[in-house]
Amino acid sequence: MRKFVLKILAVYVAFFMSISVFADETVTVYSQNNRPREAFILFYMASCPHCQRFDPVLKAYAVKHHIPVLAYTLDGRSLPSFPQSVLPSQAEMNRFFPNGHPVVPTLFLINLDQHKIMPVLQGEAKAYQLDQRLQKVHELDEKNG
């Protein structure tokens, strides 16, 4: 788990070095003391049309809300917004897809303080749908402790 969290933190640093800050926008920041509190974990295939349509939506959402993204490519090819994607190990595939049948795109949220991974969605979504889903994920997380 430690290697996994370190991988996410490395993505966080690369992510914020490559974006500009939108000073005139109101943003939700899921971080404390300039350290990310949460990160997205994305599984995709560059050849998937749903993944291609979700790509710019997730990137814009992640930039706006300052949430780093660890992107895993299942076909070895990158999407434009996530050129530094990595191939998942078999252990990571087993962890995220225990039934052995990944659906793409699939998005998870990890709480970096508690190392808790929560499913967010499968399939493409618009920004408002992603926002609604994340609100429900946070509500369920708070309710379940």
PyRosetta script that sets phi, psi and omega in degrees:
from pyrosetta import init, pose_from_sequence

init()
pose = pose_from_sequence("MRKFVLKILAVYVAFFMSISVFADETVTVYSQNNRPREAFILFYMASCPHCQRFDPVLKAYAVKHHIPVLAYTLDGRSLPSFPQSVLPSQAEMNRFFPNGHPVVPTLFLINLDQHKIMPVLQGEAKAYQLDQRLQKVHELDEKNG")
pose.set_psi(1, -35.6)
pose.set_omega(1, -179.2)
pose.set_phi(2, -61.8)
pose.set_psi(2, -43.2)
pose.set_omega(2, 178.1)
pose.set_phi(3, -61.7)
pose.set_psi(3, -39.1)
pose.set_omega(3, -179.7)
pose.set_phi(4, -63.3)
pose.set_psi(4, -46.4)
pose.set_omega(4, 179.3)
pose.set_phi(5, -65.4)
pose.set_psi(5, -39.3)
pose.set_omega(5, 177.4)
pose.set_phi(6, -64.0)
pose.set_psi(6, -36.6)
pose.set_omega(6, 177.0)
pose.set_phi(7, -62.9)
pose.set_psi(7, -41.8)
pose.set_omega(7, 179.0)
pose.set_phi(8, -66.0)
pose.set_psi(8, -41.7)
pose.set_omega(8, 179.2)
pose.set_phi(9, -64.3)
pose.set_psi(9, -36.1)
pose.set_omega(9, 176.8)
pose.set_phi(10, -65.3)
pose.set_psi(10, -39.4)
pose.set_omega(10, 176.5)
pose.set_phi(11, -64.2)
pose.set_psi(11, -39.1)
pose.set_omega(11, 179.3)
pose.set_phi(12, -58.5)
pose.set_psi(12, -46.9)
pose.set_omega(12, -179.3)
pose.set_phi(13, -63.2)
pose.set_psi(13, -46.8)
pose.set_omega(13, 179.8)
pose.set_phi(14, -63.6)
pose.set_psi(14, -38.9)
pose.set_omega(14, -179.0)
pose.set_phi(15, -61.0)
pose.set_psi(15, -49.0)
pose.set_omega(15, -176.0)
pose.set_phi(16, -78.4)
pose.set_psi(16, -18.0)
pose.set_omega(16, 174.4)
pose.set_phi(17, -76.6)
pose.set_psi(17, -20.1)
pose.set_omega(17, -174.2)
pose.set_phi(18, -102.5)
pose.set_psi(18, 1.9)
pose.set_omega(18, -178.8)
pose.set_phi(19, -120.3)
pose.set_psi(19, 159.8)
pose.set_omega(19, 173.3)
pose.set_phi(20, -100.4)
pose.set_psi(20, 150.1)
pose.set_omega(20, -178.9)
pose.set_phi(21, -87.6)
pose.set_psi(21, 133.7)
pose.set_omega(21, 179.4)
pose.set_phi(22, -92.0)
pose.set_psi(22, 87.9)
pose.set_omega(22, -173.2)
pose.set_phi(23, -65.1)
pose.set_psi(23, -27.9)
pose.set_omega(23, -176.4)
pose.set_phi(24, -91.2)
pose.set_psi(24, 3.1)
pose.set_omega(24, 179.4)
pose.set_phi(25, -104.0)
pose.set_psi(25, 146.4)
pose.set_omega(25, 172.3)
pose.set_phi(26, -84.5)
pose.set_psi(26, 126.0)
pose.set_omega(26, -177.7)
pose.set_phi(27, -128.8)
pose.set_psi(27, 153.3)
pose.set_omega(27, 172.1)
pose.set_phi(28, -93.7)
pose.set_psi(28, 126.0)
pose.set_omega(28, -178.8)
pose.set_phi(29, -113.5)
pose.set_psi(29, 115.8)
pose.set_omega(29, 178.2)
pose.set_phi(30, -93.4)
pose.set_psi(30, 64.4)
pose.set_omega(30, -179.9)
pose.set_phi(31, -149.5)
pose.set_psi(31, 163.6)
pose.set_omega(31, 176.6)
pose.set_phi(32, -136.0)
pose.set_psi(32, 134.9)
pose.set_omega(32, 177.0)
pose.set_phi(33, 54.5)
pose.set_psi(33, 42.8)
pose.set_omega(33, 178.8)
pose.set_phi(34, 59.5)
pose.set_psi(34, 21.8)
pose.set_omega(34, 177.0)
pose.set_phi(35, -119.8)
pose.set_psi(35, 135.6)
pose.set_omega(35, -178.3)
pose.set_phi(36, -64.1)
pose.set_psi(36, 140.2)
pose.set_omega(36, 175.6)
pose.set_phi(37, -94.7)
pose.set_psi(37, -30.3)
pose.set_omega(37, -178.7)
pose.set_phi(38, -137.6)
pose.set_psi(38, 160.3)
pose.set_omega(38, 175.2)
pose.set_phi(39, -147.1)
pose.set_psi(39, 152.0)
pose.set_omega(39, 173.7)
pose.set_phi(40, -89.5)
pose.set_psi(40, 148.1)
pose.set_omega(40, 171.6)
pose.set_phi(41, -124.1)
pose.set_psi(41, 117.6)
pose.set_omega(41, -175.8)
pose.set_phi(42, -113.4)
pose.set_psi(42, 132.9)
pose.set_omega(42, 171.1)
pose.set_phi(43, -114.0)
pose.set_psi(43, 130.7)
pose.set_omega(43, -177.1)
pose.set_phi(44, -153.2)
pose.set_psi(44, 170.6)
pose.set_omega(44, 169.0)
pose.set_phi(45, -127.3)
pose.set_psi(45, 128.9)
pose.set_omega(45, -178.4)
pose.set_phi(46, -62.7)
pose.set_psi(46, -24.1)
pose.set_omega(46, 179.9)
pose.set_phi(47, -81.0)
pose.set_psi(47, -6.8)
pose.set_omega(47, -177.0)
pose.set_phi(48, -84.5)
pose.set_psi(48, 123.2)
pose.set_omega(48, -180.0)
pose.set_phi(49, -63.9)
pose.set_psi(49, -32.3)
pose.set_omega(49, 177.6)
pose.set_phi(50, -67.4)
pose.set_psi(50, -39.7)
pose.set_omega(50, 177.3)
pose.set_phi(51, -64.9)
pose.set_psi(51, -41.0)
pose.set_omega(51, 179.4)
pose.set_phi(52, -62.4)
pose.set_psi(52, -39.8)
pose.set_omega(52, 179.6)
pose.set_phi(53, -74.4)
pose.set_psi(53, -32.7)
pose.set_omega(53, -179.6)
pose.set_phi(54, -77.3)
pose.set_psi(54, -25.7)
pose.set_omega(54, -177.4)
pose.set_phi(55, -49.4)
pose.set_psi(55, -58.2)
pose.set_omega(55, -178.2)
pose.set_phi(56, -69.9)
pose.set_psi(56, -27.7)
pose.set_omega(56, 178.0)
pose.set_phi(57, -65.1)
pose.set_psi(57, -49.1)
pose.set_omega(57, -179.5)
pose.set_phi(58, -65.3)
pose.set_psi(58, -43.0)
pose.set_omega(58, -179.4)
pose.set_phi(59, -60.3)
pose.set_psi(59, -47.2)
pose.set_omega(59, -179.8)
pose.set_phi(60, -63.2)
pose.set_psi(60, -41.2)
pose.set_omega(60, 179.5)
pose.set_phi(61, -64.9)
pose.set_psi(61, -44.9)
pose.set_omega(61, -179.2)
pose.set_phi(62, -63.5)
pose.set_psi(62, -40.7)
pose.set_omega(62, 178.6)
pose.set_phi(63, -66.2)
pose.set_psi(63, -48.1)
pose.set_omega(63, -177.8)
pose.set_phi(64, -60.4)
pose.set_psi(64, -38.5)
pose.set_omega(64, -175.5)
pose.set_phi(65, -101.1)
pose.set_psi(65, 4.9)
pose.set_omega(65, 176.2)
pose.set_phi(66, 57.5)
pose.set_psi(66, 46.7)
pose.set_omega(66, 178.8)
pose.set_phi(67, -113.0)
pose.set_psi(67, 116.6)
pose.set_omega(67, 178.4)
pose.set_phi(68, -67.1)
pose.set_psi(68, 154.6)
pose.set_omega(68, -179.1)
pose.set_phi(69, -124.0)
pose.set_psi(69, 125.9)
pose.set_omega(69, 170.0)
pose.set_phi(70, -100.5)
pose.set_psi(70, 110.6)
pose.set_omega(70, -174.7)
pose.set_phi(71, -103.7)
pose.set_psi(71, 127.7)
pose.set_omega(71, 176.9)
pose.set_phi(72, -109.3)
pose.set_psi(72, 125.4)
pose.set_omega(72, 176.0)
pose.set_phi(73, -96.7)
pose.set_psi(73, 133.0)
pose.set_omega(73, 180.0)
pose.set_phi(74, -95.0)
pose.set_psi(74, -11.6)
pose.set_omega(74, 178.4)
pose.set_phi(75, -114.5)
pose.set_psi(75, 7.9)
pose.set_omega(75, 176.8)
pose.set_phi(76, 78.9)
pose.set_psi(76, 2.6)
pose.set_omega(76, 179.5)
pose.set_phi(77, -112.2)
pose.set_psi(77, 152.1)
pose.set_omega(77, -177.2)
pose.set_phi(78, -98.0)
pose.set_psi(78, 152.0)
pose.set_omega(78, 168.3)
pose.set_phi(79, -89.6)
pose.set_psi(79, 155.7)
pose.set_omega(79, -177.1)
pose.set_phi(80, -55.2)
pose.set_psi(80, -38.7)
pose.set_omega(80, -177.4)
pose.set_phi(81, -78.6)
pose.set_psi(81, -16.1)
pose.set_omega(81, -176.4)
pose.set_phi(82, -131.3)
pose.set_psi(82, 65.3)
pose.set_omega(82, -176.8)
pose.set_phi(83, -68.8)
pose.set_psi(83, -15.8)
pose.set_omega(83, -178.5)
pose.set_phi(84, -100.1)
pose.set_psi(84, 28.3)
pose.set_omega(84, 179.2)
pose.set_phi(85, -63.2)
pose.set_psi(85, 155.1)
pose.set_omega(85, -179.6)
pose.set_phi(86, -124.5)
pose.set_psi(86, 157.2)
pose.set_omega(86, 173.5)
pose.set_phi(87, -80.6)
pose.set_psi(87, 133.9)
pose.set_omega(87, 179.0)
pose.set_phi(88, -75.4)
pose.set_psi(88, 148.6)
pose.set_omega(88, 173.9)
pose.set_phi(89, -76.2)
pose.set_psi(89, 166.9)
pose.set_omega(89, 177.5)
pose.set_phi(90, -63.5)
pose.set_psi(90, -36.3)
pose.set_omega(90, 178.3)
pose.set_phi(91, -63.2)
pose.set_psi(91, -41.2)
pose.set_omega(91, 178.0)
pose.set_phi(92, -66.3)
pose.set_psi(92, -40.3)
pose.set_omega(92, 177.2)
pose.set_phi(93, -61.9)
pose.set_psi(93, -43.6)
pose.set_omega(93, 179.1)
pose.set_phi(94, -64.2)
pose.set_psi(94, -35.8)
pose.set_omega(94, -179.1)
pose.set_phi(95, -68.3)
pose.set_psi(95, -44.1)
pose.set_omega(95, -175.7)
pose.set_phi(96, -88.2)
pose.set_psi(96, -26.6)
pose.set_omega(96, -178.5)
pose.set_phi(97, -131.6)
pose.set_psi(97, 71.7)
pose.set_omega(97, -175.4)
pose.set_phi(98, -61.8)
pose.set_psi(98, -22.9)
pose.set_omega(98, 178.5)
pose.set_phi(99, -82.3)
pose.set_psi(99, -5.8)
pose.set_omega(99, 175.9)
pose.set_phi(100, 81.5)
pose.set_psi(100, 6.6)
pose.set_omega(100, -177.4)
pose.set_phi(101, -124.4)
pose.set_psi(101, 85.7)
pose.set_omega(101, -179.6)
pose.set_phi(102, -70.5)
pose.set_psi(102, 142.1)
pose.set_omega(102, 173.0)
pose.set_phi(103, -109.1)
pose.set_psi(103, 139.0)
pose.set_omega(103, 179.8)
pose.set_phi(104, -124.3)
pose.set_psi(104, 146.9)
pose.set_omega(104, -9.6)
pose.set_phi(105, -73.9)
pose.set_psi(105, 148.0)
pose.set_omega(105, 172.7)
pose.set_phi(106, -126.0)
pose.set_psi(106, 133.9)
pose.set_omega(106, -177.4)
pose.set_phi(107, -122.6)
pose.set_psi(107, 131.5)
pose.set_omega(107, 175.4)
pose.set_phi(108, -118.7)
pose.set_psi(108, 161.3)
pose.set_omega(108, 173.6)
pose.set_phi(109, -123.6)
pose.set_psi(109, 132.8)
pose.set_omega(109, 177.2)
pose.set_phi(110, -115.4)
pose.set_psi(110, 131.3)
pose.set_omega(110, 172.1)
pose.set_phi(111, -84.9)
pose.set_psi(111, 113.6)
pose.set_omega(111, -173.8)
pose.set_phi(112, -75.6)
pose.set_psi(112, -18.8)
pose.set_omega(112, 177.1)
pose.set_phi(113, -77.0)
pose.set_psi(113, -42.2)
pose.set_omega(113, -175.4)
pose.set_phi(114, -102.8)
pose.set_psi(114, -5.9)
pose.set_omega(114, -177.6)
pose.set_phi(115, 59.2)
pose.set_psi(115, 33.6)
pose.set_omega(115, 179.7)
pose.set_phi(116, -96.4)
pose.set_psi(116, 128.9)
pose.set_omega(116, 179.6)
pose.set_phi(117, -107.1)
pose.set_psi(117, 130.1)
pose.set_omega(117, -178.2)
pose.set_phi(118, -126.0)
pose.set_psi(118, 133.1)
pose.set_omega(118, 176.1)
pose.set_phi(119, -69.3)
pose.set_psi(119, 140.4)
pose.set_omega(119, 179.1)
pose.set_phi(120, -108.9)
pose.set_psi(120, -57.0)
pose.set_omega(120, -179.9)
pose.set_phi(121, -163.1)
pose.set_psi(121, 161.9)
pose.set_omega(121, 171.1)
pose.set_phi(122, -125.9)
pose.set_psi(122, 133.5)
pose.set_omega(122, -176.5)
pose.set_phi(123, 98.0)
pose.set_psi(123, 172.3)
pose.set_omega(123, -178.3)
pose.set_phi(124, -79.2)
pose.set_psi(124, 160.6)
pose.set_omega(124, 179.3)
pose.set_phi(125, -153.4)
pose.set_psi(125, 155.9)
pose.set_omega(125, 171.7)
pose.set_phi(126, -83.3)
pose.set_psi(126, 166.6)
pose.set_omega(126, -178.0)
pose.set_phi(127, -59.6)
pose.set_psi(127, -43.0)
pose.set_omega(127, -179.0)
pose.set_phi(128, -65.8)
pose.set_psi(128, -33.6)
pose.set_omega(128, 177.7)
pose.set_phi(129, -69.6)
pose.set_psi(129, -39.6)
pose.set_omega(129, 176.7)
pose.set_phi(130, -63.0)
pose.set_psi(130, -43.1)
pose.set_omega(130, 178.4)
pose.set_phi(131, -61.3)
pose.set_psi(131, -45.6)
pose.set_omega(131, 178.4)
pose.set_phi(132, -61.7)
pose.set_psi(132, -42.8)
pose.set_omega(132, -179.1)
pose.set_phi(133, -65.3)
pose.set_psi(133, -41.4)
pose.set_omega(133, 178.6)
pose.set_phi(134, -65.1)
pose.set_psi(134, -37.0)
pose.set_omega(134, 176.3)
pose.set_phi(135, -60.8)
pose.set_psi(135, -42.3)
pose.set_omega(135, 178.6)
pose.set_phi(136, -66.5)
pose.set_psi(136, -39.8)
pose.set_omega(136, 178.0)
pose.set_phi(137, -61.5)
pose.set_psi(137, -44.9)
pose.set_omega(137, 178.9)
pose.set_phi(138, -65.6)
pose.set_psi(138, -39.5)
pose.set_omega(138, 177.6)
pose.set_phi(139, -62.8)
pose.set_psi(139, -45.4)
pose.set_omega(139, 178.6)
pose.set_phi(140, -64.1)
pose.set_psi(140, -38.8)
pose.set_omega(140, 179.3)
pose.set_phi(141, -63.9)
pose.set_psi(141, -44.0)
pose.set_omega(141, 178.6)
pose.set_phi(142, -66.0)
pose.set_psi(142, -41.0)
pose.set_omega(142, -179.5)
pose.set_phi(143, -64.6)
pose.set_psi(143, -41.2)
pose.set_omega(143, -177.7)
pose.set_phi(144, -86.3)
pose.set_psi(144, -6.7)
pose.set_omega(144, 177.3)
pose.set_phi(145, 72.6)
pose.dump_pdb("model.pdb")
